[in-house]
Each structure stands twice: as C-alpha cells, then as structure tokens.
Amino acid sequence: MRAAVRKQKKKKMHVVSLLLCLVVAFSAVFYLYNPSILQRINDFTNSIGFSFADNSRQQYVSNIMITDKTFEGNTFIDKGTVYLDIDFIKNYLDTSIEVDKESRRAFINISQNHYKYEIETLNEFMKDKPLLLNFLLTKVENIYYLPIEAIAPLIGFEVQYFADRNLVVIDPTHIDSFTIYHPIEEKWLPTENIGLVWDYVYQVTRDRREEEKISALDIVSPTWFKLSKNDGAIENNGVLDYVKDAHEKGYKVWGLVTNDFDPHLTNEFLADIEAQDNFIRQIVLYSSLYNLDGINIDFENIYYEDQDAFTEFVRILTEKLHQLNLTVSIDITIPSTSLNWSKVYDRQKLGEIVDYVAVMTYDEHWGSSPKSGSVASIGWVEKGIQATLDYIPPEKILLGLPFYTRLWEEEKQSEGSIKVSSRAYGMNAIASILEENNAVIQWDTTTGQYYSQYEKEEKTYKVWLEDQRSLALKASLIEKYQLAGFAAWRKDFEKEEVWDALQKIVKENKDYKDLEF
C-alpha cells in the first residue's frame, strides 16, 4: 500500500496546459545544459566531507540549493535518505515548526486546509480540527537533523538527492493544500497462516535494511505510537525507510499504538470524545505518511469501568482505518479474574470489530510474580486459547509466542521465607548465562520446555527456556484449533533456528512429532 501526495490544481484550458508543458520542457533542457548552473552544481562537490565513524553510510553536504539560490546549511545522506538540519528547515522552509531539542522532536501544526483526502467522508472528519504532529530528530555531532521525505509534503516542498553529484536540491512548491492519495486496494486476505513479530522501538528504530527476509514472517509491527497526553496527543517514532525496506521484502507493516499501560491517563482520554478524535486523526495521517498497511492496538491496564468507552473507541478508530483498507488488530490477554488486565476487554464485541486479535499467551508468571515459574507452559497456553475461543472466532486469533524467558532468583530470608525476583532475557543471552554457570538443561514434558537450575552465592536460579522446540510445540496449536497464525514478542530476542521451526509448523503444516530438535 502506498500513499502519494499530489498538488491540488485549478482547472485550466487545454491550450494553456499545452503551452505550459512546452515551457517546462524547454526550462528543463535549459537547466540541464546551462553552463553556469552546471558549474554551481560542480562547486558543491568540493564541499562534501565524510563521517569517519561510518563513512559507508553517511555523506555530509555543507551547501543546499533551493531552486536558484544557494544557502550555507547542513545535511547528511544515509543510504539515500536526506536529513536536513532542523534549524535550516525552520529558518528557510517553515518558520512555524517548533523544536524541542531536549526531547529531540520537531512539531508541525497542520491546519484543516493544509491537506485533503480523496475519501469524502474521511476528509470531513479529518478537516474538523487542526493537528499537531511530531517527528523524531537525529542528533549528529551536536546538530539535530530531520529525515525530510515523510514531512516534505506537509510543509510544501520537494527534496531530491543527486547521488552522482552528492547534491541536495529543494524545490518549494508553494501550495496551500494537498490531496493525500491512499489507494483503496483489495482487502488483504491471506491464503495461509500468518506470522507477525513485534519490533520494540524505544525512540530509535533499528536499521534492518541489511537483514534477510524471514520466510515464516508476514508482518512486522514496530512499536512507534504512544498516547502521551489526555488530549489525545501521540508520541511518534515512525521511520519511512523502515516501511520501504519491509515492503521491498514482502512484509506488511502494522504500526503499534499503545496507552503506555497508564490507566489514569487512559481514563481521562476515554472520557473525552474530542481527545479521541484528535488521536484518531493523527493515526490516520501517520498511517498515510508512513504508508502503513495496518494498525495494532496495544492498550493494556485499563480501568474496568472504562470497558464500554474503550470498546466504542476501538470501533470508531477501526471504522476510520477501514476506510483506507488498513488492517486493524488488537492485543488482549487470556480470560482471567483481573479487572484491569483481562475483564476490561469485551472480547466478543472487540472480536466483531477488528480484523485480528493477538492473544498474549505469555506472562503466565509475570516479572513480579511471588512464585517462580514458566512464562508460557504448554498447558496454560492451550487453556488460554480454549477460553478465548468462547468469545472470538478462530480465524481471527493470533497465538502469542514469547521469544523471551525469565531467570528467577530465589533467596532464603532469615525468617525462613523465600524472596523471589526475576529478569527477562532473550534466547542467546540466557544461553550464555547458563553456560557460564555450567548449568544442565533437561526437557520438562509438563511445561513443554527445557528447564535448568543452578546455585550461586547461596541463591537458587531457575529458568524455563523458550527455544525452537518449545515454540514449535506451542505453534502446533494453530493447526489444532484452526487459528489465523502467530504473533511473537519480540524481534531480536530469538535464535535464528526458531524461524526455521515456525516455518515448518506454521507455513508447511508439518506435524510437531515429525520434527527433530
């Protein structure tokens, strides 16, 4: 799915249009072959330097050409992506941009006349109020840069990078409004079980352009958007290059939006219809700017009293996103007695509203659990899926898979009690710890996992491991219950061989008993 921005033009007579085309063609030829312009372009080559930290990725240009004017400015190119100095943008391109260097963010106020959607019903909703968007800045050698491609249409200019001459050319368009084209493609209807992995982002998105495509994977879900204020403001960490790379590899991209697990903030937000509309407008526009294929809703720890308000919010958000044919999914826990973490989800209604429901069948024993235990034992996972099927049809359910484990520390106290604490680790990290402590692992048929235990400094350490064998066993439930696929938390916690096991179970429908580990 691609979004493009096209200038809104007044109707002109055909004869005038033909004359303008001739003028443009003549001007282009003149521009390309004008000796003085070519000389000025050549002059730029002399002002290029390289970052010694990584000269394969970053090229620095000290001058910028804006149509026929030359400015002293700062820009760098990262694998073809143009980053402009935010002070230069503010001084020469859009003086209304607000910059907060402490939080490394640029804020752009988009008026209701600044853009226009082709879909009239969506357009009316979007134009109701102005929007304040924000974009993360990149700090290099005390200069703050902004990747310009995603925001250029919003502030009215086009940017081109000529790699052969290391030249950045900026063309101000001076257009008051834009039509945002988000082509309505056929609804995505996968023909096989799907695989999703959440890609955790703490502000900076990992560059995955050098990574190979994973055949067991269909969807990447970067954790880019967060409700940050009760007025519906969103903290945005989106990266257009990430989406481009994912699409080139054949992945869909579902941007995750979270409430930061803050029940009080969520309560105030859900009590304010205008705040919800503000939030939804931002998500719709960010989805277009970043060419997203879907949105993943990850609202957790919500007051039970807000159940109806939350369900209605999800309904309206989904309705707007469906107008762009975006896929909408939501993350929920398994049914339990917890009001904030489980009962708050009206599973039946939510299952009717959204396209997919990712069931978080992990954290059986959570981080602060008073008792050591597995993150996701096979029996607990299966019971959780069975309980969820009472409310949600199987073709909408994504089975949650943990790529992490918890190392439990048990320390005997003077009065005889046991103090329990834990820390989460990825697969490679926990393997190193066990090796360092000469710990023996053995398969536990009850939990469907390898178990290990060792003593150190009068403390007992226990761990129930997740690896390709345990995850393949859990993934076999997809075929057993005819589920839609899996959703794994999180990327980079897994070993490479996990993907091969999931490919065999989820994509090739092989029997778990036929696999060798």
VEXDREN-2710 file (C-alpha; in Angstrom, 1 decimal):
% VEXDREN-2710
k/r/px/py/pz
1/MET/0.0/0.0/0.0
2/ARG/1.5/3.3/-1.0
3/ALA/0.5/6.8/-0.2
4/ALA/1.3/9.6/-2.6
5/VAL/0.8/13.4/-2.4
6/ARG/-0.3/15.3/-5.4
7/LYS/-0.7/19.1/-5.8
8/GLN/-4.2/20.5/-5.9
9/LYS/-4.5/22.4/-9.2
10/LYS/-7.1/24.8/-10.6
11/LYS/-8.8/23.8/-13.8
12/LYS/-7.0/25.2/-16.8
13/MET/-7.8/25.5/-20.5
14/HIS/-6.2/22.7/-22.6
15/VAL/-4.4/25.2/-24.7
16/VAL/-2.8/26.8/-21.7
17/SER/-1.8/23.5/-20.4
18/LEU/-0.1/22.6/-23.6
19/LEU/1.9/25.8/-23.6
20/LEU/2.9/25.3/-20.0
21/CYS/4.2/21.8/-20.9
22/LEU/6.3/23.3/-23.6
23/VAL/7.7/25.9/-21.3
24/VAL/8.5/23.3/-18.7
25/ALA/10.2/21.1/-21.2
26/PHE/12.3/24.0/-22.5
27/SER/13.2/25.0/-19.0
28/ALA/14.3/21.5/-18.1
29/VAL/16.6/21.4/-21.1
30/PHE/17.9/24.9/-20.3
31/TYR/18.5/23.9/-16.7
32/LEU/20.4/20.7/-17.5
33/TYR/22.6/22.4/-20.1
34/ASN/23.1/25.8/-18.6
35/PRO/26.9/26.1/-18.1
36/SER/26.6/28.4/-15.1
37/ILE/24.2/26.1/-13.3
38/LEU/26.3/23.1/-14.0
39/GLN/29.3/25.0/-12.7
40/ARG/27.4/25.8/-9.5
41/ILE/26.5/22.1/-9.1
42/ASN/30.1/21.1/-9.7
43/ASP/31.1/23.6/-7.0
44/PHE/29.0/21.7/-4.4
45/THR/31.2/18.6/-4.9
46/ASN/34.1/20.4/-3.3
47/SER/32.2/21.0/0.0
48/ILE/31.4/17.3/0.7
49/GLY/33.0/15.5/3.7
50/PHE/32.6/12.1/5.2
51/SER/31.9/10.9/8.7
52/PHE/34.8/8.9/9.9
53/ALA/32.6/6.9/12.3
54/ASP/30.8/5.2/9.4
55/ASN/31.8/6.6/6.0
56/SER/30.0/3.9/4.2
57/ARG/26.6/5.2/5.3
58/GLN/26.8/9.0/5.9
59/GLN/27.8/11.7/3.4
60/TYR/27.8/15.3/4.5
61/VAL/27.0/18.2/2.3
62/SER/27.6/21.8/3.6
63/ASN/25.6/23.6/1.0
64/ILE/22.0/23.2/-0.2
65/MET/20.4/24.5/-3.4
66/ILE/16.9/25.8/-3.1
67/THR/15.8/26.3/-6.7
68/ASP/18.1/29.1/-8.0
69/LYS/19.5/30.1/-4.6
70/THR/22.4/28.7/-2.6
71/PHE/22.5/28.5/1.2
72/GLU/25.0/27.6/3.8
73/GLY/23.4/24.7/5.6
74/ASN/23.8/21.2/6.9
75/THR/22.5/18.0/5.6
76/PHE/23.6/14.4/5.5
77/ILE/22.7/11.4/3.4
78/ASP/22.1/8.0/4.9
79/LYS/21.7/5.3/2.3
80/GLY/19.9/7.7/0.0
81/THR/17.7/9.3/2.7
82/VAL/18.1/13.0/3.0
83/TYR/18.4/14.5/6.6
84/LEU/18.2/18.3/6.9
85/ASP/19.4/20.4/9.8
86/ILE/16.2/21.3/11.7
87/ASP/17.4/24.9/12.2
88/PHE/17.9/25.3/8.5
89/ILE/14.3/24.0/7.9
90/LYS/13.0/26.4/10.5
91/ASN/14.9/29.4/9.1
92/TYR/14.3/28.9/5.4
93/LEU/11.5/26.4/4.8
94/ASP/8.9/26.6/7.5
95/THR/9.2/29.2/10.3
96/SER/6.2/27.8/12.1
97/ILE/7.9/24.5/13.1
98/GLU/8.5/24.2/16.8
99/VAL/11.6/22.4/18.0
100/ASP/12.2/20.7/21.4
101/LYS/15.9/19.7/21.4
102/GLU/15.6/18.2/24.8
103/SER/13.1/15.6/23.7
104/ARG/14.6/15.6/20.2
105/ARG/11.3/16.4/18.5
106/ALA/10.0/18.7/15.8
107/PHE/6.4/19.8/16.0
108/ILE/4.4/20.7/12.9
109/ASN/0.9/22.3/13.2
110/ILE/-1.2/21.1/10.3
111/SER/-4.2/23.4/9.6
112/GLN/-7.5/22.0/8.4
113/ASN/-6.9/23.5/4.9
114/HIS/-3.4/22.0/4.6
115/TYR/-4.4/18.6/3.3
116/LYS/-7.3/16.8/1.8
117/TYR/-8.3/13.1/1.5
118/GLU/-9.9/11.7/-1.6
119/ILE/-12.5/9.8/0.5
120/GLU/-15.0/12.5/1.2
121/THR/-16.4/11.0/4.5
122/LEU/-12.9/10.7/5.9
123/ASN/-12.0/14.1/4.6
124/GLU/-14.8/15.7/6.5
125/PHE/-13.7/14.0/9.7
126/MET/-10.0/14.9/9.2
127/LYS/-10.6/18.6/8.4
128/ASP/-12.7/19.2/11.5
129/LYS/-9.8/20.4/13.7
130/PRO/-6.1/21.3/13.2
131/LEU/-3.5/18.6/14.1
132/LEU/-0.1/18.9/15.9
133/LEU/2.2/16.2/14.5
134/ASN/5.7/15.4/15.9
135/PHE/8.7/13.8/14.3
136/LEU/11.9/12.4/16.0
137/LEU/15.1/14.2/15.3
138/THR/18.5/12.6/14.7
139/LYS/21.4/14.1/16.6
140/VAL/24.8/14.0/14.9
141/GLU/27.8/16.0/16.3
142/ASN/25.5/18.4/18.2
143/ILE/23.3/19.1/15.1
144/TYR/19.7/18.0/15.0
145/TYR/18.5/16.5/11.7
146/LEU/15.1/15.5/10.4
147/PRO/14.5/12.9/7.7
148/ILE/12.7/15.0/5.2
149/GLU/10.8/12.8/2.9
150/ALA/7.9/12.0/5.2
151/ILE/7.2/15.6/6.2
152/ALA/8.1/17.4/3.0
153/PRO/4.5/17.3/1.6
154/LEU/3.2/18.7/4.8
155/ILE/5.2/21.9/4.7
156/GLY/5.2/22.4/1.0
157/PHE/8.4/21.4/-0.7
158/GLU/10.1/18.6/-2.6
159/VAL/13.6/17.3/-2.0
160/GLN/15.8/15.5/-4.4
161/TYR/19.2/14.0/-3.9
162/PHE/21.5/13.5/-6.9
163/ALA/23.9/10.8/-5.8
164/ASP/26.2/11.2/-8.8
165/ARG/27.0/14.8/-7.7
166/ASN/26.2/14.5/-3.9
167/LEU/23.8/17.4/-4.3
168/VAL/20.6/18.1/-2.4
169/VAL/18.1/20.3/-4.3
170/ILE/15.0/21.7/-2.6
171/ASP/12.0/22.8/-4.6
172/PRO/9.4/24.8/-2.6
173/THR/6.0/24.1/-4.1
174/HIS/4.2/27.0/-2.5
175/ILE/0.9/25.0/-2.4
176/ASP/-1.7/25.7/0.1
177/SER/-3.4/22.3/0.2
178/PHE/-2.6/18.7/-0.7
179/THR/-4.6/15.7/-1.7
180/ILE/-3.4/12.6/0.2
181/TYR/-3.9/9.6/-2.1
182/HIS/-4.1/6.3/-0.2
183/PRO/-5.2/3.9/-3.0
184/ILE/-8.0/1.6/-1.9
185/GLU/-6.6/-1.8/-2.7
186/GLU/-8.4/-5.1/-2.2
187/LYS/-8.7/-6.1/1.4
188/TRP/-5.7/-8.3/2.4
189/LEU/-7.0/-11.9/2.6
190/PRO/-4.0/-14.2/3.3
191/THR/-4.3/-17.7/2.0
192/GLU/-2.2/-19.3/4.7
193/ASN/-1.4/-19.0/8.3
194/ILE/0.3/-15.6/9.1
195/GLY/3.3/-14.8/11.2
196/LEU/3.7/-11.4/13.0
197/VAL/6.6/-10.2/15.1
198/TRP/6.6/-7.1/17.3
199/ASP/9.6/-4.9/16.8
200/TYR/10.2/-3.0/20.0
201/VAL/11.3/0.6/19.5
202/TYR/12.4/2.9/22.2
203/GLN/12.6/6.1/20.2
204/VAL/15.3/4.9/17.7
205/THR/14.1/2.3/15.2
206/ARG/16.7/-0.3/14.4
207/ASP/18.0/-0.2/10.8
208/ARG/17.1/-3.6/9.3
209/ARG/18.0/-3.0/5.7
210/GLU/20.9/-5.4/5.7
211/GLU/18.8/-8.2/7.2
212/GLU/17.5/-11.1/5.1
213/LYS/13.8/-11.7/4.6
214/ILE/12.3/-14.3/7.0
215/SER/10.1/-16.8/5.2
216/ALA/7.9/-17.6/8.2
217/LEU/7.2/-13.9/8.7
218/ASP/4.4/-11.8/7.0
219/ILE/4.0/-8.8/9.3
220/VAL/6.3/-6.6/11.3
221/SER/4.8/-4.4/13.9
222/PRO/7.1/-1.6/15.2
223/THR/6.1/0.0/18.5
224/TRP/6.0/3.5/17.1
225/PHE/3.0/5.3/18.5
226/LYS/2.1/6.1/22.1
227/LEU/-0.7/8.1/23.7
228/SER/1.3/10.7/25.6
229/LYS/-1.4/13.2/26.9
230/ASN/-5.0/13.1/27.8
231/ASP/-5.9/15.4/24.9
232/GLY/-5.1/12.5/22.5
233/ALA/-1.5/13.7/21.6
234/ILE/0.6/10.9/20.2
235/GLU/4.4/10.5/20.5
236/ASN/5.5/9.4/17.1
237/ASN/8.7/7.4/16.3
238/GLY/7.8/6.3/12.8
239/VAL/10.5/5.8/10.1
240/LEU/9.6/5.8/6.4
241/ASP/12.8/3.9/5.4
242/TYR/11.8/1.1/7.7
243/VAL/8.5/0.7/5.9
244/LYS/10.1/0.9/2.4
245/ASP/12.5/-1.8/3.3
246/ALA/9.8/-4.0/4.8
247/HIS/7.7/-3.6/1.7
248/GLU/10.6/-4.5/-0.5
249/LYS/11.0/-7.7/1.4
250/GLY/7.3/-8.5/1.1
251/TYR/6.3/-7.7/4.7
252/LYS/3.2/-5.9/5.8
253/VAL/3.8/-3.1/8.4
254/TRP/1.3/-2.7/11.2
255/GLY/2.3/0.2/13.4
256/LEU/1.6/-0.4/17.1
257/VAL/-0.1/2.2/19.2
258/THR/-0.1/1.9/23.0
259/ASN/-1.6/3.7/26.0
260/ASP/1.7/3.1/27.8
261/PHE/-0.2/0.9/30.3
262/ASP/-1.3/4.0/32.2
263/PRO/-4.9/3.5/33.5
264/HIS/-5.4/7.1/34.8
265/LEU/-4.3/8.7/31.5
266/THR/-6.4/6.2/29.6
267/ASN/-9.4/7.0/31.8
268/GLU/-9.2/10.8/31.1
269/PHE/-8.6/10.1/27.4
270/LEU/-11.7/7.8/27.1
271/ALA/-13.8/10.4/28.9
272/ASP/-13.1/13.0/26.2
273/ILE/-14.6/12.5/22.7
274/GLU/-12.6/15.4/21.2
275/ALA/-9.4/13.8/22.5
276/GLN/-10.2/10.5/20.9
277/ASP/-11.0/12.2/17.6
278/ASN/-7.7/14.1/17.8
279/PHE/-5.9/10.7/18.4
280/ILE/-7.7/9.0/15.5
281/ARG/-6.9/11.8/13.1
282/GLN/-3.2/11.6/13.9
283/ILE/-3.2/7.8/13.5
284/VAL/-4.9/8.1/10.1
285/LEU/-2.5/10.8/8.9
286/TYR/0.6/9.0/10.2
287/SER/-0.6/5.8/8.5
288/SER/-0.7/7.7/5.2
289/LEU/2.6/9.4/5.7
290/TYR/4.4/6.2/6.5
291/ASN/2.5/4.0/4.0
292/LEU/1.3/1.6/6.7
293/ASP/-0.7/-1.5/6.0
294/GLY/-2.3/-1.7/9.4
295/ILE/-2.5/-0.6/13.0
296/ASN/-2.0/-2.8/16.0
297/ILE/-3.9/-1.5/19.2
298/ASP/-2.0/-2.4/22.4
299/PHE/-4.0/-0.8/25.2
300/GLU/-3.4/-2.6/28.5
301/ASN/-4.1/-2.0/32.2
302/ILE/-7.4/-0.1/31.7
303/TYR/-9.9/0.6/34.5
304/TYR/-12.7/-1.9/34.3
305/GLU/-15.2/1.0/34.4
306/ASP/-13.9/2.1/31.0
307/GLN/-14.8/-1.1/29.2
308/ASP/-17.7/0.3/27.2
309/ALA/-15.8/3.6/26.4
310/PHE/-12.8/1.6/25.3
311/THR/-14.8/-0.7/23.0
312/GLU/-16.5/2.3/21.4
313/PHE/-13.1/4.0/20.8
314/VAL/-11.8/0.9/19.1
315/ARG/-15.0/0.8/17.0
316/ILE/-14.6/4.3/15.7
317/LEU/-10.8/4.0/15.2
318/THR/-11.3/0.8/13.2
319/GLU/-14.1/2.4/11.1
320/LYS/-11.8/5.2/10.0
321/LEU/-8.9/2.9/9.3
322/HIS/-11.1/0.6/7.3
323/GLN/-11.9/3.4/5.0
324/LEU/-8.3/3.3/3.9
325/ASN/-8.5/-0.6/3.8
326/LEU/-6.0/-0.8/6.6
327/THR/-5.9/-4.0/8.7
328/VAL/-6.8/-3.4/12.4
329/SER/-5.7/-5.8/15.1
330/ILE/-5.8/-5.6/18.9
331/ASP/-3.8/-7.3/21.7
332/ILE/-5.6/-8.9/24.6
333/THR/-4.7/-11.2/27.5
334/ILE/-6.3/-14.6/28.1
335/PRO/-9.6/-14.5/30.1
336/SER/-8.8/-14.2/33.9
337/THR/-10.2/-12.6/37.0
338/SER/-8.0/-9.4/36.7
339/LEU/-10.3/-6.4/36.2
340/ASN/-7.7/-4.0/34.6
341/TRP/-5.7/-6.6/32.7
342/SER/-8.4/-9.0/31.4
343/LYS/-12.1/-8.4/32.3
344/VAL/-11.9/-4.9/30.8
345/TYR/-11.8/-6.4/27.3
346/ASP/-15.2/-7.1/25.9
347/ARG/-13.8/-9.9/23.9
348/GLN/-16.9/-10.7/21.9
349/LYS/-17.5/-7.2/20.7
350/LEU/-13.9/-6.5/20.1
351/GLY/-13.6/-9.7/18.1
352/GLU/-16.5/-8.5/15.9
353/ILE/-15.0/-5.0/15.3
354/VAL/-11.3/-5.7/14.4
355/ASP/-9.7/-8.0/11.8
356/TYR/-7.4/-9.9/14.1
357/VAL/-7.0/-10.4/17.9
358/ALA/-3.5/-11.2/19.1
359/VAL/-3.9/-13.2/22.3
360/MET/-0.9/-12.6/24.6
361/THR/-0.4/-16.2/25.7
362/TYR/2.6/-15.4/27.8
363/ASP/3.5/-14.0/31.2
364/GLU/1.9/-16.9/32.9
365/HIS/4.4/-16.0/35.6
366/TRP/5.0/-12.3/35.3
367/GLY/8.0/-10.2/36.2
368/SER/7.0/-9.5/39.8
369/SER/5.3/-12.9/40.4
370/PRO/5.7/-14.1/44.0
371/LYS/6.4/-17.6/42.7
372/SER/9.0/-18.8/40.1
373/GLY/7.6/-20.4/37.0
374/SER/7.3/-20.7/33.3
375/VAL/6.5/-17.7/31.0
376/ALA/4.2/-19.9/28.9
377/SER/3.8/-23.6/29.7
378/ILE/2.0/-25.6/27.0
379/GLY/-1.0/-26.5/29.2
380/TRP/-1.5/-22.9/30.3
381/VAL/-1.3/-21.6/26.8
382/GLU/-3.8/-24.2/25.4
383/LYS/-6.3/-23.5/28.2
384/GLY/-6.0/-19.7/27.4
385/ILE/-6.7/-20.3/23.8
386/GLN/-9.7/-22.6/24.6
387/ALA/-11.1/-19.9/26.9
388/THR/-10.6/-17.2/24.2
389/LEU/-12.5/-19.3/21.6
390/ASP/-15.6/-18.9/23.7
391/TYR/-15.7/-15.2/22.5
392/ILE/-13.7/-14.9/19.4
393/PRO/-13.7/-17.0/16.2
394/PRO/-10.5/-18.9/15.5
395/GLU/-9.9/-17.3/12.1
396/LYS/-9.3/-14.0/13.8
397/ILE/-7.0/-15.3/16.6
398/LEU/-3.2/-14.9/16.5
399/LEU/-1.4/-17.1/19.0
400/GLY/1.0/-15.1/21.2
401/LEU/4.6/-16.6/21.3
402/PRO/7.3/-15.4/23.7
403/PHE/10.8/-15.1/22.4
404/TYR/12.0/-14.4/25.9
405/THR/12.3/-16.2/29.2
406/ARG/12.7/-15.2/32.9
407/LEU/15.6/-16.1/35.1
408/TRP/14.3/-16.5/38.6
409/GLU/16.4/-15.8/41.7
410/GLU/15.3/-17.3/44.9
411/GLU/17.0/-16.2/48.2
412/LYS/16.1/-17.6/51.6
413/GLN/15.4/-15.0/54.2
414/SER/16.3/-15.1/57.9
415/GLU/12.7/-15.8/59.0
416/GLY/12.5/-18.7/56.5
417/SER/10.6/-17.1/53.7
418/ILE/11.9/-17.1/50.1
419/LYS/12.5/-13.8/48.3
420/VAL/11.7/-14.2/44.6
421/SER/12.8/-11.9/41.8
422/SER/13.3/-12.2/38.1
423/ARG/14.8/-10.7/35.0
424/ALA/13.8/-11.2/31.3
425/TYR/16.3/-12.4/28.8
426/GLY/16.4/-13.2/25.1
427/MET/17.5/-16.7/24.0
428/ASN/21.1/-16.0/23.3
429/ALA/21.6/-14.1/26.5
430/ILE/20.2/-16.8/28.7
431/ALA/22.1/-19.5/26.9
432/SER/25.4/-17.6/27.7
433/ILE/24.4/-17.3/31.4
434/LEU/23.7/-21.0/31.7
435/GLU/27.0/-21.9/30.0
436/GLU/28.9/-19.6/32.3
437/ASN/27.4/-21.3/35.3
438/ASN/27.8/-24.8/33.9
439/ALA/24.1/-25.3/34.3
440/VAL/22.5/-28.5/33.0
441/ILE/19.2/-28.3/31.0
442/GLN/16.6/-31.1/30.7
443/TRP/13.3/-31.4/28.9
444/ASP/10.2/-31.0/31.0
445/THR/7.2/-32.7/29.4
446/THR/4.8/-31.0/31.8
447/THR/5.6/-27.4/30.7
448/GLY/6.8/-28.4/27.2
449/GLN/10.1/-26.6/27.8
450/TYR/13.7/-27.1/28.8
451/TYR/14.3/-26.4/32.5
452/SER/17.5/-25.5/34.2
453/GLN/18.6/-24.7/37.8
454/TYR/21.8/-23.8/39.5
455/GLU/23.2/-22.4/42.8
456/LYS/25.3/-19.3/43.1
457/GLU/26.3/-17.3/46.2
458/GLU/23.7/-19.0/48.3
459/LYS/20.9/-18.2/45.9
460/THR/19.0/-20.6/43.6
461/TYR/18.4/-19.7/40.0
462/LYS/15.7/-21.3/37.9
463/VAL/14.7/-20.9/34.3
464/TRP/12.1/-22.4/31.9
465/LEU/13.6/-21.9/28.5
466/GLU/11.9/-20.9/25.2
467/ASP/13.6/-22.2/22.1
468/GLN/12.7/-23.7/18.7
469/ARG/11.4/-26.9/20.3
470/SER/9.1/-25.2/22.9
471/LEU/7.8/-22.7/20.4
472/ALA/7.2/-25.3/17.7
473/LEU/5.1/-27.2/20.3
474/LYS/3.0/-24.1/21.1
475/ALA/2.7/-23.2/17.4
476/SER/1.2/-26.6/16.7
477/LEU/-1.9/-25.3/18.5
478/ILE/-2.5/-23.1/15.4
479/GLU/-3.4/-26.1/13.3
480/LYS/-5.2/-27.9/16.1
481/TYR/-7.6/-25.0/16.7
482/GLN/-7.5/-23.6/13.2
483/LEU/-6.2/-20.2/14.3
484/ALA/-5.1/-17.4/12.0
485/GLY/-1.4/-17.6/12.9
486/PHE/1.0/-16.3/15.5
487/ALA/2.3/-13.0/17.0
488/ALA/5.7/-13.1/18.6
489/TRP/7.2/-10.8/21.3
490/ARG/9.7/-9.7/20.3
491/LYS/12.2/-9.3/17.5
492/ASP/15.9/-9.9/18.4
493/PHE/15.1/-12.0/21.4
494/GLU/15.0/-15.1/19.3
495/LYS/17.7/-17.5/17.9
496/GLU/17.8/-17.9/14.2
497/GLU/16.7/-21.5/14.2
498/VAL/13.4/-20.5/15.8
499/TRP/12.2/-19.2/12.4
500/ASP/13.0/-22.5/10.7
501/ALA/10.9/-24.3/13.2
502/LEU/8.0/-21.9/12.8
503/GLN/8.3/-22.1/9.0
504/LYS/7.8/-25.9/9.2
505/ILE/4.9/-25.8/11.7
506/VAL/3.0/-22.7/10.6
507/LYS/3.7/-22.4/6.9
508/GLU/4.4/-26.0/5.8
509/ASN/1.9/-27.5/8.3
510/LYS/4.3/-30.2/9.4
511/ASP/3.5/-32.3/12.4
512/TYR/5.4/-31.4/15.6
513/LYS/6.2/-35.1/16.2
514/ASP/7.9/-35.3/12.8
515/LEU/10.5/-32.6/13.6
516/GLU/13.9/-33.2/15.0
517/PHE/15.4/-31.0/17.7
END
